[in-house]
Amino acid sequence: MKNEKITIDCFGRLSIKVGDREMGSLMNSEKARELIAFLMTYEGRSVKKTIVCDALWSDHDPKHSADSLYKLVDKIHNMPIPFHLECRRNIIQLHLDNVHSDLTDFTHCIRDKENIKALESAIPLYQGTLFEEEGYEWIIDKEGKLDMLYLDALQYLVDHYSKKGSKHKLFYYETLMERF
């Protein structure tokens, strides 16, 4: 299982699969699921542990939060899911070398506004809600930024196809209007 690919779906309900097997039930800790979800929003970049602790344990003192984080990382390392989770000094990082995710696909496709094909492939990936039904307090800002990227991409596609006089404009325009 160590070399198998992990698929993490972030739009909609959080889903974690190894190969074709759903593994969410093996993450018997809601905080472990939340930590993986939080780190996924950083798309493989390192995060200061204090930022993680403030987000996941906002109502605890810093020492208690740090202790909880270390216990949680240890718990994740002992799960049968091959996460490449690195915790050192004052940072933590979920490496994505063996992870495929709808969130990273979306942000990768949306980066180059001039690439119409990439923008078009990003639109169906976006489902509007990160980690639906999870109730994560820290998600609001991240969802707002993704909403803006999505709406900007839709507007760019509407403008692009308007200039070309293409019927695709109507599809993207209607999709854009559904968001309001």
C-alpha positions in Angstrom: 0.0 0.0 0.0 3.0 2.4 0.5 3.4 3.1 -3.2 -0.3 3.4 -4.0 -1.8 6.7 -5.1 -4.0 8.5 -2.6 -7.0 10.4 -4.1 -8.4 13.2 -1.9 -11.6 14.9 -3.1 -12.0 18.2 -1.4 -15.0 19.6 -3.2 -18.2 18.3 -1.6 -17.7 15.8 1.2 -14.1 15.0 2.1 -13.2 11.7 0.5 -9.9 9.8 0.9 -9.1 6.8 -1.3 -6.1 4.6 -1.7 -6.3 3.0 -5.1 -10.0 2.4 -5.5 -10.6 1.7 -1.8 -12.5 4.3 0.3 -10.3 4.9 3.4 -12.3 7.6 5.2 -13.5 5.1 7.8 -9.9 4.2 8.7 -9.4 7.8 9.7 -11.3 7.2 12.9 -10.4 10.6 14.2 -12.3 13.7 13.1 -9.3 15.8 14.0 -7.1 13.7 11.7 -9.5 14.2 8.9 -9.6 17.9 9.6 -5.8 18.2 9.7 -5.5 16.4 6.3 -8.2 18.7 4.9 -6.5 21.8 6.3 -3.1 20.8 4.9 -4.8 20.0 1.5 -5.8 23.7 1.2 -2.0 24.5 1.3 -1.5 22.2 -1.7 1.8 20.7 -0.6 3.3 23.9 0.8 4.7 23.9 4.3 2.6 25.6 7.1 3.7 27.0 10.4 2.5 24.8 13.2 1.1 27.8 15.0 -1.2 28.5 12.1 -2.4 24.9 12.1 -2.9 24.9 15.9 -4.8 28.3 15.8 -7.1 26.9 13.1 -7.8 23.5 14.6 -7.7 24.3 18.3 -8.6 28.0 18.4 -10.2 27.6 21.9 -7.1 26.0 23.5 -3.9 27.5 24.9 -0.8 27.2 22.6 0.9 24.4 24.6 -2.2 22.2 24.7 -2.7 22.8 20.9 0.9 21.9 20.1 0.7 18.7 22.2 -2.6 17.8 20.4 -0.9 18.4 17.0 2.0 16.1 17.8 -0.3 13.3 19.0 -2.4 13.8 15.9 0.6 13.6 13.6 1.7 10.4 15.3 -1.8 8.9 14.9 -1.8 9.7 11.2 1.6 8.1 10.8 0.2 4.9 12.3 -2.8 4.8 10.0 -2.7 2.4 7.0 -2.9 5.4 4.6 0.5 6.3 3.0 0.4 10.0 3.7 3.7 11.7 3.3 3.3 14.0 6.3 6.4 15.8 7.5 6.6 17.5 10.8 9.8 19.4 11.7 10.8 22.3 13.8 8.0 24.9 13.4 6.4 23.6 10.2 4.2 20.8 9.0 3.8 19.7 5.4 1.6 17.2 3.6 3.7 16.3 0.5 1.5 15.5 -2.5 3.9 13.3 -4.4 1.5 10.4 -4.1 -1.7 12.4 -3.9 -4.2 13.3 -6.6 -6.8 15.9 -5.7 -9.7 17.8 -7.3 -8.6 20.9 -5.4 -5.0 20.8 -6.8 -6.4 20.0 -10.3 -8.7 23.0 -10.1 -6.0 25.5 -8.9 -3.5 24.2 -11.4 -6.0 24.6 -14.3 -7.1 28.0 -13.2 -3.6 29.5 -12.9 -3.1 30.4 -16.6 -6.0 32.6 -17.6 -4.8 32.6 -21.2 -5.2 28.8 -21.4 -8.8 28.5 -22.4 -8.8 24.7 -22.4 -7.4 24.6 -18.9 -10.0 27.1 -17.7 -12.8 25.0 -19.3 -11.5 21.9 -17.6 -11.4 23.7 -14.2 -15.1 24.7 -14.3 -16.6 21.3 -13.8 -14.1 20.5 -11.1 -15.4 23.3 -8.9 -18.3 22.1 -6.8 -18.6 25.3 -4.7 -18.1 23.9 -1.2 -14.9 22.6 0.3 -15.4 19.7 2.7 -19.1 19.9 2.8 -20.8 18.8 6.0 -17.5 18.9 7.9 -18.2 22.2 9.7 -14.6 23.5 9.7 -14.5 27.0 11.1 -11.3 27.9 9.2 -12.7 27.2 5.8 -14.6 30.5 5.1 -11.6 32.5 3.8 -10.3 29.7 1.7 -13.8 29.1 0.1 -14.1 32.8 -0.6 -10.8 32.9 -2.5 -11.7 29.8 -4.5 -15.1 31.3 -5.3 -13.4 34.4 -6.7 -11.0 32.3 -8.8 -14.0 30.4 -10.2 -16.1 33.5 -10.9 -13.1 35.2 -12.5 -12.5 32.2 -14.8 -16.2 32.1 -15.8 -16.1 35.8 -16.6 -13.0 35.4 -18.6 -14.6 32.6 -20.6 -17.7 34.6 -21.2 -15.6 37.5 -22.4 -13.4 35.3 -24.6 -16.4 33.6 -26.3 -18.2 36.9 -26.6 -15.3 38.3 -28.7 -15.4 35.2 -30.9 -19.2 35.3 -31.3 -19.3 31.7 -30.0 -22.4 29.9 -28.6 -20.1 28.7 -25.7 -20.6 32.2 -24.3 -24.2 31.4 -23.4 -23.2 28.3 -21.4 -20.6 30.1 -19.4 -22.8 33.2 -18.9 -25.6 31.0 -17.6 -23.2 29.2 -15.3 -21.9 32.5 -14.0 -25.5 33.8 -13.4 -26.4 30.6 -11.4 -23.8 31.7 -8.8 -25.7 34.9 -8.0 
